Amino acid sequence: MTNYEIWQAVLAEFELKLTKANFTTWFRLTGIRSFEGGEVVVCVPQDFTKSWFEKKFHSDVVKSLER
């Protein structure tokens, strides 16, 4: 699976869990920058998004990636 395909699977999970507005706000411009040695780096559009994303979604994203 490519990084793009992996992230699309994660996005599909979150799209079902979140309202359309929340999904669009927090996930629309995200993606996997790298996936090496079991470590995934997710890119986001700005520092504010990064901070909020880490606080609100980090553990759920990790669980989704593990699946």
PDB file of N, H, CA, C and O in Angstrom:
ATOM      1  N   MET A   1       0.835  -1.184   0.000  1.00  0.00           N
ATOM      2  CA  MET A   1       0.000   0.000   0.000  1.00  0.00           C
ATOM      3  C   MET A   1       0.884   1.253   0.000  1.00  0.00           C
ATOM      4  O   MET A   1       1.890   1.308   0.706  1.00  0.00           O
ATOM      5  N   THR A   2       0.511   2.224  -0.773  1.00  0.00           N
ATOM      6  H   THR A   2      -0.306   2.179  -1.346  1.00  0.00           H
ATOM      7  CA  THR A   2       1.260   3.483  -0.804  1.00  0.00           C
ATOM      8  C   THR A   2       0.829   4.371   0.367  1.00  0.00           C
ATOM      9  O   THR A   2      -0.202   4.137   0.998  1.00  0.00           O
ATOM     10  N   ASN A   3       1.641   5.394   0.641  1.00  0.00           N
ATOM     11  H   ASN A   3       2.478   5.585   0.129  1.00  0.00           H
ATOM     12  CA  ASN A   3       1.278   6.363   1.678  1.00  0.00           C
ATOM     13  C   ASN A   3      -0.083   6.990   1.381  1.00  0.00           C
ATOM     14  O   ASN A   3      -0.895   7.190   2.284  1.00  0.00           O
ATOM     15  N   TYR A   4      -0.315   7.291   0.129  1.00  0.00           N
ATOM     16  H   TYR A   4       0.345   7.129  -0.604  1.00  0.00           H
ATOM     17  CA  TYR A   4      -1.592   7.887  -0.267  1.00  0.00           C
ATOM     18  C   TYR A   4      -2.754   6.943   0.060  1.00  0.00           C
ATOM     19  O   TYR A   4      -3.766   7.372   0.615  1.00  0.00           O
ATOM     20  N   GLU A   5      -2.613   5.685  -0.277  1.00  0.00           N
ATOM     21  H   GLU A   5      -1.792   5.337  -0.728  1.00  0.00           H
ATOM     22  CA  GLU A   5      -3.680   4.710  -0.026  1.00  0.00           C
ATOM     23  C   GLU A   5      -3.921   4.507   1.466  1.00  0.00           C
ATOM     24  O   GLU A   5      -5.062   4.390   1.911  1.00  0.00           O
ATOM     25  N   ILE A   6      -2.841   4.467   2.226  1.00  0.00           N
ATOM     26  H   ILE A   6      -1.914   4.563   1.865  1.00  0.00           H
ATOM     27  CA  ILE A   6      -2.961   4.332   3.685  1.00  0.00           C
ATOM     28  C   ILE A   6      -3.731   5.524   4.247  1.00  0.00           C
ATOM     29  O   ILE A   6      -4.655   5.354   5.042  1.00  0.00           O
ATOM     30  N   TRP A   7      -3.346   6.726   3.831  1.00  0.00           N
ATOM     31  H   TRP A   7      -2.595   6.864   3.186  1.00  0.00           H
ATOM     32  CA  TRP A   7      -4.005   7.918   4.365  1.00  0.00           C
ATOM     33  C   TRP A   7      -5.461   8.001   3.917  1.00  0.00           C
ATOM     34  O   TRP A   7      -6.306   8.476   4.676  1.00  0.00           O
ATOM     35  N   GLN A   8      -5.766   7.558   2.730  1.00  0.00           N
ATOM     36  H   GLN A   8      -5.080   7.172   2.114  1.00  0.00           H
ATOM     37  CA  GLN A   8      -7.152   7.548   2.270  1.00  0.00           C
ATOM     38  C   GLN A   8      -8.012   6.631   3.151  1.00  0.00           C
ATOM     39  O   GLN A   8      -9.173   6.938   3.425  1.00  0.00           O
ATOM     40  N   ALA A   9      -7.439   5.510   3.591  1.00  0.00           N
ATOM     41  H   ALA A   9      -6.497   5.261   3.369  1.00  0.00           H
ATOM     42  CA  ALA A   9      -8.161   4.603   4.489  1.00  0.00           C
ATOM     43  C   ALA A   9      -8.408   5.277   5.840  1.00  0.00           C
ATOM     44  O   ALA A   9      -9.488   5.141   6.414  1.00  0.00           O
ATOM     45  N   VAL A  10      -7.411   6.002   6.346  1.00  0.00           N
ATOM     46  H   VAL A  10      -6.534   6.113   5.879  1.00  0.00           H
ATOM     47  CA  VAL A  10      -7.575   6.742   7.604  1.00  0.00           C
ATOM     48  C   VAL A  10      -8.661   7.800   7.428  1.00  0.00           C
ATOM     49  O   VAL A  10      -9.553   7.927   8.267  1.00  0.00           O
ATOM     50  N   LEU A  11      -8.582   8.545   6.349  1.00  0.00           N
ATOM     51  H   LEU A  11      -7.857   8.441   5.667  1.00  0.00           H
ATOM     52  CA  LEU A  11      -9.573   9.591   6.095  1.00  0.00           C
ATOM     53  C   LEU A  11     -10.987   9.025   6.016  1.00  0.00           C
ATOM     54  O   LEU A  11     -11.930   9.643   6.510  1.00  0.00           O
ATOM     55  N   ALA A  12     -11.135   7.878   5.411  1.00  0.00           N
ATOM     56  H   ALA A  12     -10.369   7.376   5.010  1.00  0.00           H
ATOM     57  CA  ALA A  12     -12.454   7.257   5.287  1.00  0.00           C
ATOM     58  C   ALA A  12     -13.047   6.971   6.663  1.00  0.00           C
ATOM     59  O   ALA A  12     -14.244   7.163   6.877  1.00  0.00           O
ATOM     60  N   GLU A  13     -12.216   6.512   7.592  1.00  0.00           N
ATOM     61  H   GLU A  13     -11.244   6.356   7.418  1.00  0.00           H
ATOM     62  CA  GLU A  13     -12.688   6.257   8.953  1.00  0.00           C
ATOM     63  C   GLU A  13     -13.155   7.544   9.624  1.00  0.00           C
ATOM     64  O   GLU A  13     -14.225   7.588  10.230  1.00  0.00           O
ATOM     65  N   PHE A  14     -12.338   8.590   9.508  1.00  0.00           N
ATOM     66  H   PHE A  14     -11.469   8.554   9.016  1.00  0.00           H
ATOM     67  CA  PHE A  14     -12.672   9.846  10.172  1.00  0.00           C
ATOM     68  C   PHE A  14     -13.857  10.549   9.515  1.00  0.00           C
ATOM     69  O   PHE A  14     -14.612  11.254  10.185  1.00  0.00           O
ATOM     70  N   GLU A  15     -14.016  10.363   8.240  1.00  0.00           N
ATOM     71  H   GLU A  15     -13.403   9.790   7.696  1.00  0.00           H
ATOM     72  CA  GLU A  15     -15.147  10.983   7.558  1.00  0.00           C
ATOM     73  C   GLU A  15     -16.474  10.422   8.085  1.00  0.00           C
ATOM     74  O   GLU A  15     -17.486  11.122   8.113  1.00  0.00           O
ATOM     75  N   LEU A  16     -16.454   9.157   8.500  1.00  0.00           N
ATOM     76  H   LEU A  16     -15.632   8.588   8.477  1.00  0.00           H
ATOM     77  CA  LEU A  16     -17.653   8.540   9.064  1.00  0.00           C
ATOM     78  C   LEU A  16     -17.902   8.978  10.507  1.00  0.00           C
ATOM     79  O   LEU A  16     -19.048   9.014  10.955  1.00  0.00           O
ATOM     80  N   LYS A  17     -16.827   9.314  11.239  1.00  0.00           N
ATOM     81  H   LYS A  17     -15.896   9.284  10.874  1.00  0.00           H
ATOM     82  CA  LYS A  17     -16.926   9.659  12.656  1.00  0.00           C
ATOM     83  C   LYS A  17     -17.257  11.128  12.902  1.00  0.00           C
ATOM     84  O   LYS A  17     -17.906  11.458  13.895  1.00  0.00           O
ATOM     85  N   LEU A  18     -16.824  12.001  12.018  1.00  0.00           N
ATOM     86  H   LEU A  18     -16.298  11.733  11.211  1.00  0.00           H
ATOM     87  CA  LEU A  18     -16.917  13.442  12.238  1.00  0.00           C
ATOM     88  C   LEU A  18     -18.019  14.072  11.404  1.00  0.00           C
ATOM     89  O   LEU A  18     -18.475  13.507  10.410  1.00  0.00           O
ATOM     90  N   THR A  19     -18.433  15.257  11.834  1.00  0.00           N
ATOM     91  H   THR A  19     -18.062  15.716  12.641  1.00  0.00           H
ATOM     92  CA  THR A  19     -19.343  16.024  10.988  1.00  0.00           C
ATOM     93  C   THR A  19     -18.583  16.451   9.743  1.00  0.00           C
ATOM     94  O   THR A  19     -17.352  16.484   9.736  1.00  0.00           O
ATOM     95  N   LYS A  20     -19.309  16.772   8.712  1.00  0.00           N
ATOM     96  H   LYS A  20     -20.309  16.745   8.718  1.00  0.00           H
ATOM     97  CA  LYS A  20     -18.668  17.220   7.471  1.00  0.00           C
ATOM     98  C   LYS A  20     -17.795  18.453   7.710  1.00  0.00           C
ATOM     99  O   LYS A  20     -16.691  18.548   7.174  1.00  0.00           O
ATOM    100  N   ALA A  21     -18.291  19.396   8.517  1.00  0.00           N
ATOM    101  H   ALA A  21     -19.188  19.318   8.953  1.00  0.00           H
ATOM    102  CA  ALA A  21     -17.531  20.620   8.802  1.00  0.00           C
ATOM    103  C   ALA A  21     -16.234  20.309   9.540  1.00  0.00           C
ATOM    104  O   ALA A  21     -15.183  20.845   9.187  1.00  0.00           O
ATOM    105  N   ASN A  22     -16.291  19.455  10.554  1.00  0.00           N
ATOM    106  H   ASN A  22     -17.144  19.020  10.840  1.00  0.00           H
ATOM    107  CA  ASN A  22     -15.071  19.100  11.296  1.00  0.00           C
ATOM    108  C   ASN A  22     -14.089  18.341  10.422  1.00  0.00           C
ATOM    109  O   ASN A  22     -12.885  18.594  10.454  1.00  0.00           O
ATOM    110  N   PHE A  23     -14.611  17.417   9.649  1.00  0.00           N
ATOM    111  H   PHE A  23     -15.589  17.211   9.623  1.00  0.00           H
ATOM    112  CA  PHE A  23     -13.722  16.655   8.766  1.00  0.00           C
ATOM    113  C   PHE A  23     -13.013  17.587   7.790  1.00  0.00           C
ATOM    114  O   PHE A  23     -11.799  17.499   7.609  1.00  0.00           O
ATOM    115  N   THR A  24     -13.763  18.465   7.173  1.00  0.00           N
ATOM    116  H   THR A  24     -14.749  18.536   7.321  1.00  0.00           H
ATOM    117  CA  THR A  24     -13.187  19.399   6.204  1.00  0.00           C
ATOM    118  C   THR A  24     -12.172  20.323   6.871  1.00  0.00           C
ATOM    119  O   THR A  24     -11.096  20.558   6.322  1.00  0.00           O
ATOM    120  N   THR A  25     -12.499  20.841   8.028  1.00  0.00           N
ATOM    121  H   THR A  25     -13.374  20.650   8.474  1.00  0.00           H
ATOM    122  CA  THR A  25     -11.619  21.771   8.729  1.00  0.00           C
ATOM    123  C   THR A  25     -10.291  21.125   9.104  1.00  0.00           C
ATOM    124  O   THR A  25      -9.233  21.712   8.873  1.00  0.00           O
ATOM    125  N   TRP A  26     -10.331  19.932   9.676  1.00  0.00           N
ATOM    126  H   TRP A  26     -11.190  19.456   9.864  1.00  0.00           H
ATOM    127  CA  TRP A  26      -9.125  19.343  10.252  1.00  0.00           C
ATOM    128  C   TRP A  26      -8.410  18.343   9.360  1.00  0.00           C
ATOM    129  O   TRP A  26      -7.222  18.098   9.572  1.00  0.00           O
ATOM    130  N   PHE A  27      -9.061  17.766   8.392  1.00  0.00           N
ATOM    131  H   PHE A  27     -10.025  17.965   8.220  1.00  0.00           H
ATOM    132  CA  PHE A  27      -8.433  16.698   7.611  1.00  0.00           C
ATOM    133  C   PHE A  27      -8.263  16.999   6.124  1.00  0.00           C
ATOM    134  O   PHE A  27      -7.520  16.294   5.441  1.00  0.00           O
ATOM    135  N   ARG A  28      -8.921  18.011   5.617  1.00  0.00           N
ATOM    136  H   ARG A  28      -9.524  18.584   6.172  1.00  0.00           H
ATOM    137  CA  ARG A  28      -8.940  18.261   4.169  1.00  0.00           C
ATOM    138  C   ARG A  28      -7.538  18.384   3.562  1.00  0.00           C
ATOM    139  O   ARG A  28      -7.272  17.794   2.515  1.00  0.00           O
ATOM    140  N   LEU A  29      -6.664  19.119   4.185  1.00  0.00           N
ATOM    141  H   LEU A  29      -6.880  19.598   5.035  1.00  0.00           H
ATOM    142  CA  LEU A  29      -5.338  19.367   3.600  1.00  0.00           C
ATOM    143  C   LEU A  29      -4.235  18.580   4.299  1.00  0.00           C
ATOM    144  O   LEU A  29      -3.100  19.048   4.389  1.00  0.00           O
ATOM    145  N   THR A  30      -4.560  17.392   4.794  1.00  0.00           N
ATOM    146  H   THR A  30      -5.482  17.012   4.722  1.00  0.00           H
ATOM    147  CA  THR A  30      -3.569  16.570   5.478  1.00  0.00           C
ATOM    148  C   THR A  30      -3.092  15.440   4.571  1.00  0.00           C
ATOM    149  O   THR A  30      -3.711  15.132   3.552  1.00  0.00           O
ATOM    150  N   GLY A  31      -1.989  14.838   4.965  1.00  0.00           N
ATOM    151  H   GLY A  31      -1.487  15.088   5.793  1.00  0.00           H
ATOM    152  CA  GLY A  31      -1.467  13.708   4.218  1.00  0.00           C
ATOM    153  C   GLY A  31      -0.289  13.109   4.940  1.00  0.00           C
ATOM    154  O   GLY A  31       0.180  13.662   5.935  1.00  0.00           O
ATOM    155  N   ILE A  32       0.193  11.994   4.458  1.00  0.00           N
ATOM    156  H   ILE A  32      -0.187  11.545   3.650  1.00  0.00           H
ATOM    157  CA  ILE A  32       1.380  11.369   5.033  1.00  0.00           C
ATOM    158  C   ILE A  32       2.597  11.921   4.308  1.00  0.00           C
ATOM    159  O   ILE A  32       2.726  11.790   3.091  1.00  0.00           O
ATOM    160  N   ARG A  33       3.477  12.532   5.066  1.00  0.00           N
ATOM    161  H   ARG A  33       3.372  12.638   6.055  1.00  0.00           H
ATOM    162  CA  ARG A  33       4.728  13.033   4.500  1.00  0.00           C
ATOM    163  C   ARG A  33       5.727  11.893   4.361  1.00  0.00           C
ATOM    164  O   ARG A  33       6.397  11.767   3.336  1.00  0.00           O
ATOM    165  N   SER A  34       5.825  11.056   5.407  1.00  0.00           N
ATOM    166  H   SER A  34       5.280  11.158   6.239  1.00  0.00           H
ATOM    167  CA  SER A  34       6.740   9.917   5.341  1.00  0.00           C
ATOM    168  C   SER A  34       6.236   8.795   6.237  1.00  0.00           C
ATOM    169  O   SER A  34       5.487   9.023   7.186  1.00  0.00           O
ATOM    170  N   PHE A  35       6.662   7.583   5.915  1.00  0.00           N
ATOM    171  H   PHE A  35       7.270   7.398   5.144  1.00  0.00           H
ATOM    172  CA  PHE A  35       6.300   6.404   6.683  1.00  0.00           C
ATOM    173  C   PHE A  35       7.502   5.485   6.623  1.00  0.00           C
ATOM    174  O   PHE A  35       7.663   4.708   5.682  1.00  0.00           O
ATOM    175  N   GLU A  36       8.352   5.585   7.651  1.00  0.00           N
ATOM    176  H   GLU A  36       8.221   6.217   8.415  1.00  0.00           H
ATOM    177  CA  GLU A  36       9.595   4.811   7.668  1.00  0.00           C
ATOM    178  C   GLU A  36       9.813   4.215   9.052  1.00  0.00           C
ATOM    179  O   GLU A  36       9.615   4.887  10.064  1.00  0.00           O
ATOM    180  N   GLY A  37      10.214   2.975   9.088  1.00  0.00           N
ATOM    181  H   GLY A  37      10.375   2.429   8.265  1.00  0.00           H
ATOM    182  CA  GLY A  37      10.535   2.331  10.348  1.00  0.00           C
ATOM    183  C   GLY A  37       9.395   2.344  11.357  1.00  0.00           C
ATOM    184  O   GLY A  37       9.632   2.436  12.561  1.00  0.00           O
ATOM    185  N   GLY A  38       8.183   2.254  10.882  1.00  0.00           N
ATOM    186  H   GLY A  38       7.990   2.180   9.904  1.00  0.00           H
ATOM    187  CA  GLY A  38       7.031   2.253  11.766  1.00  0.00           C
ATOM    188  C   GLY A  38       6.616   3.625  12.253  1.00  0.00           C
ATOM    189  O   GLY A  38       5.674   3.739  13.037  1.00  0.00           O
ATOM    190  N   GLU A  39       7.296   4.672  11.806  1.00  0.00           N
ATOM    191  H   GLU A  39       8.061   4.579  11.169  1.00  0.00           H
ATOM    192  CA  GLU A  39       6.949   6.035  12.205  1.00  0.00           C
ATOM    193  C   GLU A  39       6.301   6.766  11.037  1.00  0.00           C
ATOM    194  O   GLU A  39       6.829   6.791   9.926  1.00  0.00           O
ATOM    195  N   VAL A  40       5.151   7.357  11.315  1.00  0.00           N
ATOM    196  H   VAL A  40       4.722   7.337  12.218  1.00  0.00           H
ATOM    197  CA  VAL A  40       4.405   8.088  10.292  1.00  0.00           C
ATOM    198  C   VAL A  40       4.461   9.571  10.618  1.00  0.00           C
ATOM    199  O   VAL A  40       4.205   9.979  11.751  1.00  0.00           O
ATOM    200  N   VAL A  41       4.795  10.370   9.623  1.00  0.00           N
ATOM    201  H   VAL A  41       5.003  10.039   8.702  1.00  0.00           H
ATOM    202  CA  VAL A  41       4.764  11.826   9.770  1.00  0.00           C
ATOM    203  C   VAL A  41       3.605  12.335   8.926  1.00  0.00           C
ATOM    204  O   VAL A  41       3.567  12.152   7.710  1.00  0.00           O
ATOM    205  N   VAL A  42       2.655  12.984   9.609  1.00  0.00           N
ATOM    206  H   VAL A  42       2.686  13.134  10.597  1.00  0.00           H
ATOM    207  CA  VAL A  42       1.481  13.532   8.944  1.00  0.00           C
ATOM    208  C   VAL A  42       1.713  15.016   8.710  1.00  0.00           C
ATOM    209  O   VAL A  42       2.100  15.736   9.631  1.00  0.00           O
ATOM    210  N   CYS A  43       1.481  15.475   7.499  1.00  0.00           N
ATOM    211  H   CYS A  43       1.166  14.890   6.752  1.00  0.00           H
ATOM    212  CA  CYS A  43       1.629  16.904   7.219  1.00  0.00           C
ATOM    213  C   CYS A  43       0.267  17.582   7.309  1.00  0.00           C
ATOM    214  O   CYS A  43      -0.760  17.030   6.913  1.00  0.00           O
ATOM    215  N   VAL A  44       0.297  18.797   7.844  1.00  0.00           N
ATOM    216  H   VAL A  44       1.131  19.246   8.166  1.00  0.00           H
ATOM    217  CA  VAL A  44      -0.895  19.630   7.991  1.00  0.00           C
ATOM    218  C   VAL A  44      -0.561  21.019   7.464  1.00  0.00           C
ATOM    219  O   VAL A  44       0.614  21.360   7.335  1.00  0.00           O
ATOM    220  N   PRO A  45      -1.577  21.829   7.155  1.00  0.00           N
ATOM    221  CA  PRO A  45      -1.315  23.090   6.466  1.00  0.00           C
ATOM    222  C   PRO A  45      -0.720  24.229   7.305  1.00  0.00           C
ATOM    223  O   PRO A  45      -0.132  25.152   6.741  1.00  0.00           O
ATOM    224  N   GLN A  46      -0.857  24.188   8.641  1.00  0.00           N
ATOM    225  H   GLN A  46      -1.334  23.438   9.099  1.00  0.00           H
ATOM    226  CA  GLN A  46      -0.348  25.304   9.431  1.00  0.00           C
ATOM    227  C   GLN A  46      -0.117  24.875  10.879  1.00  0.00           C
ATOM    228  O   GLN A  46      -0.594  23.822  11.302  1.00  0.00           O
ATOM    229  N   ASP A  47       0.618  25.693  11.637  1.00  0.00           N
ATOM    230  H   ASP A  47       1.006  26.549  11.293  1.00  0.00           H
ATOM    231  CA  ASP A  47       0.955  25.366  13.022  1.00  0.00           C
ATOM    232  C   ASP A  47      -0.277  25.211  13.908  1.00  0.00           C
ATOM    233  O   ASP A  47      -0.328  24.308  14.743  1.00  0.00           O
ATOM    234  N   PHE A  48      -1.278  26.088  13.731  1.00  0.00           N
ATOM    235  H   PHE A  48      -1.236  26.821  13.053  1.00  0.00           H
ATOM    236  CA  PHE A  48      -2.492  25.975  14.541  1.00  0.00           C
ATOM    237  C   PHE A  48      -3.156  24.626  14.317  1.00  0.00           C
ATOM    238  O   PHE A  48      -3.579  23.968  15.268  1.00  0.00           O
ATOM    239  N   THR A  49      -3.245  24.221  13.065  1.00  0.00           N
ATOM    240  H   THR A  49      -2.902  24.755  12.293  1.00  0.00           H
ATOM    241  CA  THR A  49      -3.848  22.932  12.734  1.00  0.00           C
ATOM    242  C   THR A  49      -3.040  21.807  13.367  1.00  0.00           C
ATOM    243  O   THR A  49      -3.607  20.851  13.896  1.00  0.00           O
ATOM    244  N   LYS A  50      -1.720  21.919  13.313  1.00  0.00           N
ATOM    245  H   LYS A  50      -1.259  22.696  12.883  1.00  0.00           H
ATOM    246  CA  LYS A  50      -0.838  20.903  13.896  1.00  0.00           C
ATOM    247  C   LYS A  50      -1.107  20.747  15.385  1.00  0.00           C
ATOM    248  O   LYS A  50      -1.260  19.629  15.877  1.00  0.00           O
ATOM    249  N   SER A  51      -1.165  21.848  16.092  1.00  0.00           N
ATOM    250  H   SER A  51      -1.041  22.756  15.693  1.00  0.00           H
ATOM    251  CA  SER A  51      -1.385  21.817  17.534  1.00  0.00           C
ATOM    252  C   SER A  51      -2.735  21.188  17.870  1.00  0.00           C
ATOM    253  O   SER A  51      -2.813  20.311  18.730  1.00  0.00           O
ATOM    254  N   TRP A  52      -3.784  21.626  17.205  1.00  0.00           N
ATOM    255  H   TRP A  52      -3.720  22.339  16.507  1.00  0.00           H
ATOM    256  CA  TRP A  52      -5.124  21.107  17.460  1.00  0.00           C
ATOM    257  C   TRP A  52      -5.222  19.641  17.059  1.00  0.00           C
ATOM    258  O   TRP A  52      -5.812  18.830  17.774  1.00  0.00           O
ATOM    259  N   PHE A  53      -4.646  19.312  15.923  1.00  0.00           N
ATOM    260  H   PHE A  53      -4.167  19.970  15.343  1.00  0.00           H
ATOM    261  CA  PHE A  53      -4.668  17.944  15.412  1.00  0.00           C
ATOM    262  C   PHE A  53      -4.007  16.993  16.409  1.00  0.00           C
ATOM    263  O   PHE A  53      -4.529  15.914  16.689  1.00  0.00           O
ATOM    264  N   GLU A  54      -2.852  17.405  16.941  1.00  0.00           N
ATOM    265  H   GLU A  54      -2.429  18.281  16.713  1.00  0.00           H
ATOM    266  CA  GLU A  54      -2.143  16.575  17.916  1.00  0.00           C
ATOM    267  C   GLU A  54      -2.973  16.373  19.184  1.00  0.00           C
ATOM    268  O   GLU A  54      -3.047  15.261  19.707  1.00  0.00           O
ATOM    269  N   LYS A  55      -3.590  17.433  19.672  1.00  0.00           N
ATOM    270  H   LYS A  55      -3.530  18.336  19.246  1.00  0.00           H
ATOM    271  CA  LYS A  55      -4.379  17.340  20.901  1.00  0.00           C
ATOM    272  C   LYS A  55      -5.647  16.514  20.703  1.00  0.00           C
ATOM    273  O   LYS A  55      -5.988  15.677  21.538  1.00  0.00           O
ATOM    274  N   LYS A  56      -6.324  16.749  19.622  1.00  0.00           N
ATOM    275  H   LYS A  56      -6.047  17.429  18.944  1.00  0.00           H
ATOM    276  CA  LYS A  56      -7.663  16.181  19.417  1.00  0.00           C
ATOM    277  C   LYS A  56      -7.657  14.802  18.748  1.00  0.00           C
ATOM    278  O   LYS A  56      -8.470  13.945  19.095  1.00  0.00           O
ATOM    279  N   PHE A  57      -6.756  14.584  17.802  1.00  0.00           N
ATOM    280  H   PHE A  57      -6.095  15.280  17.520  1.00  0.00           H
ATOM    281  CA  PHE A  57      -6.867  13.400  16.950  1.00  0.00           C
ATOM    282  C   PHE A  57      -5.685  12.429  16.992  1.00  0.00           C
ATOM    283  O   PHE A  57      -5.766  11.348  16.410  1.00  0.00           O
ATOM    284  N   HIS A  58      -4.600  12.787  17.661  1.00  0.00           N
ATOM    285  H   HIS A  58      -4.535  13.666  18.134  1.00  0.00           H
ATOM    286  CA  HIS A  58      -3.386  11.969  17.616  1.00  0.00           C
ATOM    287  C   HIS A  58      -3.645  10.495  17.934  1.00  0.00           C
ATOM    288  O   HIS A  58      -3.304   9.618  17.139  1.00  0.00           O
ATOM    289  N   SER A  59      -4.241  10.224  19.083  1.00  0.00           N
ATOM    290  H   SER A  59      -4.518  10.935  19.728  1.00  0.00           H
ATOM    291  CA  SER A  59      -4.407   8.824  19.484  1.00  0.00           C
ATOM    292  C   SER A  59      -5.347   8.074  18.532  1.00  0.00           C
ATOM    293  O   SER A  59      -5.118   6.900  18.242  1.00  0.00           O
ATOM    294  N   ASP A  60      -6.384   8.729  18.053  1.00  0.00           N
ATOM    295  H   ASP A  60      -6.569   9.683  18.289  1.00  0.00           H
ATOM    296  CA  ASP A  60      -7.300   8.071  17.117  1.00  0.00           C
ATOM    297  C   ASP A  60      -6.643   7.815  15.760  1.00  0.00           C
ATOM    298  O   ASP A  60      -6.914   6.800  15.118  1.00  0.00           O
ATOM    299  N   VAL A  61      -5.788   8.726  15.329  1.00  0.00           N
ATOM    300  H   VAL A  61      -5.568   9.550  15.851  1.00  0.00           H
ATOM    301  CA  VAL A  61      -5.066   8.519  14.064  1.00  0.00           C
ATOM    302  C   VAL A  61      -4.107   7.345  14.218  1.00  0.00           C
ATOM    303  O   VAL A  61      -4.002   6.508  13.321  1.00  0.00           O
ATOM    304  N   VAL A  62      -3.411   7.277  15.345  1.00  0.00           N
ATOM    305  H   VAL A  62      -3.496   7.956  16.073  1.00  0.00           H
ATOM    306  CA  VAL A  62      -2.485   6.165  15.583  1.00  0.00           C
ATOM    307  C   VAL A  62      -3.244   4.831  15.542  1.00  0.00           C
ATOM    308  O   VAL A  62      -2.799   3.879  14.902  1.00  0.00           O
ATOM    309  N   LYS A  63      -4.378   4.769  16.221  1.00  0.00           N
ATOM    310  H   LYS A  63      -4.740   5.543  16.741  1.00  0.00           H
ATOM    311  CA  LYS A  63      -5.189   3.538  16.219  1.00  0.00           C
ATOM    312  C   LYS A  63      -5.636   3.176  14.811  1.00  0.00           C
ATOM    313  O   LYS A  63      -5.613   2.006  14.430  1.00  0.00           O
ATOM    314  N   SER A  64      -6.035   4.160  14.052  1.00  0.00           N
ATOM    315  H   SER A  64      -6.054   5.111  14.361  1.00  0.00           H
ATOM    316  CA  SER A  64      -6.467   3.909  12.683  1.00  0.00           C
ATOM    317  C   SER A  64      -5.318   3.391  11.832  1.00  0.00           C
ATOM    318  O   SER A  64      -5.488   2.457  11.049  1.00  0.00           O
ATOM    319  N   LEU A  65      -4.157   3.995  11.986  1.00  0.00           N
ATOM    320  H   LEU A  65      -4.019   4.754  12.623  1.00  0.00           H
ATOM    321  CA  LEU A  65      -2.979   3.539  11.227  1.00  0.00           C
ATOM    322  C   LEU A  65      -2.576   2.118  11.622  1.00  0.00           C
ATOM    323  O   LEU A  65      -2.127   1.342  10.779  1.00  0.00           O
ATOM    324  N   GLU A  66      -2.735   1.784  12.886  1.00  0.00           N
ATOM    325  H   GLU A  66      -3.100   2.415  13.571  1.00  0.00           H
ATOM    326  CA  GLU A  66      -2.380   0.434  13.328  1.00  0.00           C
ATOM    327  C   GLU A  66      -3.299  -0.626  12.717  1.00  0.00           C
ATOM    328  O   GLU A  66      -2.892  -1.767  12.501  1.00  0.00           O
ATOM    329  N   ARG A  67      -4.538  -0.230  12.443  1.00  0.00           N
ATOM    330  H   ARG A  67      -4.869   0.698  12.619  1.00  0.00           H
ATOM    331  CA  ARG A  67      -5.479  -1.189  11.830  1.00  0.00           C
ATOM    332  C   ARG A  67      -5.064  -1.433  10.401  1.00  0.00           C
ATOM    333  O   ARG A  67      -5.711  -2.205   9.693  1.00  0.00           O
TER     334      ARG A  67
END
